[in-house]
Amino acid sequence: MLPKIPLSNSTINIDLKTEISSIRKDSIHKFEDVLENYFNTENKKVVALNSGTSAIHLALILSGVKKGDEVLCQSFTYIATVNPVIYQNATPIFIDSERNTWNMCPIHLEEAIKDRISKGKKPKAIIVVDLYGMPAKMDKIVSISKKYQITLIEDAAEALGSEYKGKKCGTFGDYGIISFNHNKIISTLGGGALICKSEEEKNKAIFYATQAKEKTKHYEHKKIGYNYRMNSLAAIIGLQQMNNLRQNIKKRREVYNYYNDFFNKIKGINLLAEKPNNYFSNRWLSCIEINELETVVNKEDIILLLESKNIESRPLWKPLHLQPVFKSLPYYGERVAENLFKKGLCLPSGSNLKNDDLKRIFSTINKLL
């Protein structure tokens, strides 16, 4: 069998025996310092955690989201963006995407806010996503969040290294989320980070992430806490991997450019493109949209043929408002996210893809075309 070409893997080149011997308690703090220096925006503070999902949960807690509250959520994303809303016994309100970035539509966002307020239920927070590494229309979404005084959480789990108008993704909201899962642009073999506005908020997040232990000699607990802190080994891996971030972004953007050159010659297949001047994507995943009225193939044809050559691909996210677990919840929008799900496909985009891998992918797709 041909060797597998995975959708997205991070390359980790460290000597674990050497690194394990150097584990120290301050490794986590050092990793946080490196991340704070990297983001270097408005004195943002960073908390290293065991996952991006944990970071979203803590952001909701710090935002005061509680039972009965409503949170406006991007529908076109992975379920981990929204599950923490349920952890807080709050209600997700789903918002459709817009065509340019595939992210939350500012028009439908404001429509939802006005409608929820008219029903006597002002939303407590907004969770916007920078999907597949593409920044959302952050200036408009930030403006709406400020206009209605609603806390903004930016889920940049897939967008480390991406920028909008020269500002790094993860730093636009009141809180930002980063993931270091094994398939992200850099990995700590599982992990995430919460970006906050102040040292005080950072300390609160650490308090909740370490079982909410009060400052007493014995174990005293007045609030419910969680086991969300990043471990020291993951932090050491993260310190090493941050050195590879720029190179990984460069490689993934090169992969995107190869796909772009290939599909430019084929009518009816388009990639998610950056709009001029404002958007810089880390190209975490290269995604195509297939117009079956203009081409001879469909999404399923490509998936099955790639699979037969041991090449991994994946449909775009199924919108959360279509998921059985959320089917009864409010949704504002049209059919943008639904159509993207029907027509879209993620292709192998890893930082360690070789030219021979790309040739195999292109020659396989060519058989259909």
Residue pairs with C-beta under 8 A, 6 or more apart in sequence:
1 310
2 309
2 310
2 360
3 310
4 310
4 311
4 312
5 310
5 311
5 312
5 348
5 353
5 357
5 360
5 361
6 312
6 348
6 350
7 183
7 285
7 312
7 313
7 314
7 346
7 347
7 348
7 349
7 350
8 183
8 184
8 284
8 285
8 348
8 349
8 350
9 182
9 183
9 350
9 351
9 352
10 182
10 183
10 184
10 185
10 186
10 187
10 241
10 248
10 350
10 351
11 244
11 248
11 350
11 351
11 352
12 187
12 189
12 237
12 240
12 241
13 240
13 244
14 237
14 240
19 233
19 236
19 237
19 240
20 233
22 236
23 232
23 233
23 236
24 232
25 232
27 232
27 233
27 235
27 236
27 239
28 48
28 229
28 230
28 231
28 232
28 235
30 235
30 239
31 48
31 230
31 235
31 236
31 238
31 239
31 242
32 45
32 46
32 47
32 48
32 193
34 238
34 239
34 242
35 46
35 48
35 178
35 193
35 242
36 44
36 45
36 46
38 168
38 242
38 245
39 46
39 168
39 170
39 171
39 195
41 167
41 168
41 171
42 171
42 197
43 197
43 198
44 171
44 176
44 195
44 196
44 197
45 195
45 196
45 197
45 198
45 199
45 201
45 202
46 193
46 194
46 195
46 196
46 202
47 55
47 58
47 193
47 194
47 196
47 202
47 205
47 206
47 209
48 191
48 192
48 193
48 229
48 230
48 234
48 235
48 238
49 55
49 58
49 191
49 192
49 193
49 194
49 209
49 228
49 229
49 230
50 190
50 191
50 192
50 227
50 228
50 229
50 230
50 231
50 234
51 179
51 181
51 190
51 191
51 192
51 228
52 80
52 155
52 157
52 177
52 178
52 179
52 180
52 181
52 192
52 193
53 80
53 83
53 84
53 192
54 192
54 194
54 209
54 226
54 228
55 175
55 177
55 178
55 192
55 193
55 194
56 80
56 81
56 84
56 127
56 153
56 155
56 177
57 84
57 87
57 88
57 226
57 228
58 194
58 205
58 208
58 209
58 226
58 228
59 125
59 153
59 174
59 175
59 177
59 194
60 71
60 84
60 85
60 87
60 88
60 90
60 125
60 153
61 88
61 208
62 175
62 196
62 201
62 204
62 205
63 124
63 125
63 151
63 153
63 174
63 175
64 124
64 151
65 71
65 85
65 88
65 90
65 124
65 125
66 88
66 89
66 90
67 88
67 89
67 90
68 89
68 90
68 91
69 88
69 90
69 91
69 123
69 124
69 125
70 90
70 91
70 92
70 93
70 116
70 121
70 123
70 124
71 85
71 90
71 91
71 92
71 93
71 123
71 124
71 125
71 126
71 127
72 93
72 95
72 109
72 112
72 113
72 116
72 123
72 125
72 126
72 127
72 150
73 81
73 82
73 85
73 92
73 93
73 94
73 95
73 126
73 127
73 320
74 81
74 94
74 95
74 97
74 103
74 104
74 127
74 128
74 129
74 131
74 155
75 94
75 95
75 96
75 97
75 319
75 320
75 321
75 331
75 333
75 337
76 96
76 97
76 102
76 103
76 129
76 131
76 316
76 317
76 319
76 320
76 336
76 337
76 340
76 341
77 129
77 131
77 155
77 317
77 320
78 317
79 320
79 323
79 325
80 157
81 127
81 129
81 155
81 157
81 320
82 92
82 127
82 320
82 326
85 91
85 92
85 127
86 92
90 124
91 329
92 320
92 326
92 329
93 112
93 116
93 123
93 329
93 330
93 331
93 332
94 319
94 320
94 321
94 326
94 329
94 330
94 331
94 332
94 333
95 104
95 105
95 108
95 109
95 112
95 331
95 332
95 333
96 104
96 105
96 108
96 319
96 331
96 332
96 333
96 334
96 335
96 336
96 337
97 103
97 104
97 105
97 131
97 333
97 336
97 337
97 340
98 104
98 105
98 106
98 107
98 137
98 336
99 336
100 137
100 275
101 131
101 134
101 135
101 136
101 137
101 272
101 275
101 279
102 131
102 132
102 134
102 272
102 336
102 337
102 340
103 128
103 129
103 130
103 131
103 134
103 135
103 136
103 137
104 128
104 129
104 136
104 137
104 141
105 333
105 336
106 137
106 140
106 141
106 144
108 332
108 333
108 334
109 126
109 141
109 144
109 332
110 144
111 332
112 123
112 330
112 332
113 122
113 123
113 144
113 148
113 150
115 332
116 122
116 123
117 148
122 148
122 150
123 150
124 150
124 151
125 150
125 151
125 152
125 153
126 141
126 144
126 145
126 150
126 151
126 152
126 153
127 153
127 155
128 136
128 138
128 141
128 152
128 153
128 154
128 155
128 173
129 136
129 155
129 156
129 157
129 158
130 136
130 154
130 155
130 156
130 158
130 159
130 162
130 169
130 170
131 158
131 317
132 158
132 272
132 281
132 284
132 285
132 287
132 346
133 158
133 159
133 161
133 162
133 185
133 252
133 281
133 282
133 283
133 284
133 285
134 159
134 162
134 272
134 274
134 279
134 281
135 159
135 162
135 163
135 164
135 169
135 278
135 279
135 280
135 281
136 154
136 164
138 154
138 164
138 165
138 167
138 169
138 172
139 164
139 165
141 152
141 172
142 152
142 172
142 173
144 150
145 151
145 152
145 173
145 174
151 173
151 174
151 175
152 172
152 173
152 174
152 175
153 173
153 174
153 175
153 176
153 177
154 169
154 170
154 171
154 172
154 173
154 175
154 176
154 177
155 177
156 162
156 169
156 170
156 176
156 177
156 178
157 177
157 178
157 179
157 181
157 184
157 192
158 179
158 184
158 284
158 285
159 169
159 170
159 281
159 282
159 284
160 169
160 170
160 178
160 179
160 184
160 185
160 186
160 245
160 282
161 168
161 169
161 185
161 245
161 246
161 248
161 249
161 282
162 168
162 169
162 280
162 281
162 282
163 169
163 279
163 280
164 172
164 278
164 279
164 280
165 278
169 176
170 176
170 177
170 178
170 195
171 195
174 197
175 194
175 195
175 196
175 197
176 194
176 195
177 192
177 193
177 194
177 195
178 192
178 193
178 195
179 191
179 192
180 186
180 187
180 188
180 190
180 191
180 192
180 193
180 234
180 238
180 241
181 187
181 190
181 191
181 192
182 189
182 190
184 284
185 245
185 248
185 249
185 252
185 282
185 284
185 351
186 238
186 241
186 242
186 244
186 245
186 248
187 237
187 241
188 230
188 234
188 235
188 237
188 238
188 241
189 234
189 237
190 234
191 230
191 234
191 238
192 230
193 230
194 205
196 202
196 205
206 229
207 213
207 225
208 223
208 225
208 226
208 228
209 225
209 226
209 227
209 228
209 229
210 225
210 227
210 228
210 229
211 221
211 225
211 226
211 227
212 221
212 222
212 223
212 224
212 225
212 226
213 219
213 220
213 221
213 225
214 220
214 221
214 222
230 238
244 351
247 351
248 351
249 282
249 283
251 351
251 352
251 353
252 282
252 283
252 284
252 286
252 349
252 350
252 351
253 281
253 282
253 283
255 283
255 286
255 348
255 349
255 350
255 353
255 358
256 271
256 283
256 286
256 349
258 358
259 271
259 286
259 288
259 347
260 271
262 362
262 365
263 269
263 270
263 271
263 288
266 295
266 369
267 294
267 295
268 290
268 291
268 292
268 293
268 294
268 295
269 288
269 289
269 290
269 291
269 295
270 288
270 289
270 291
271 286
271 287
271 288
271 289
272 286
272 287
272 289
274 280
274 281
283 349
284 349
285 346
285 347
285 349
286 346
286 347
286 349
287 316
287 344
287 345
287 346
287 347
288 344
288 345
288 347
289 340
289 343
289 344
290 297
290 298
290 299
290 302
290 343
290 344
290 345
291 343
292 298
292 343
295 369
296 368
296 369
297 368
297 369
299 315
299 342
299 343
299 344
299 345
301 368
302 313
302 345
302 365
302 368
303 313
303 315
303 345
305 364
305 365
305 367
305 368
306 312
306 313
306 361
306 364
306 365
307 313
309 360
309 364
311 348
311 360
311 361
311 364
312 348
313 345
313 346
313 347
313 348
314 345
314 346
315 341
315 344
315 345
315 346
316 340
316 341
316 344
316 345
316 346
317 341
318 341
319 337
319 338
319 341
320 326
321 327
321 329
321 331
321 337
322 338
322 341
347 361
348 357
348 361
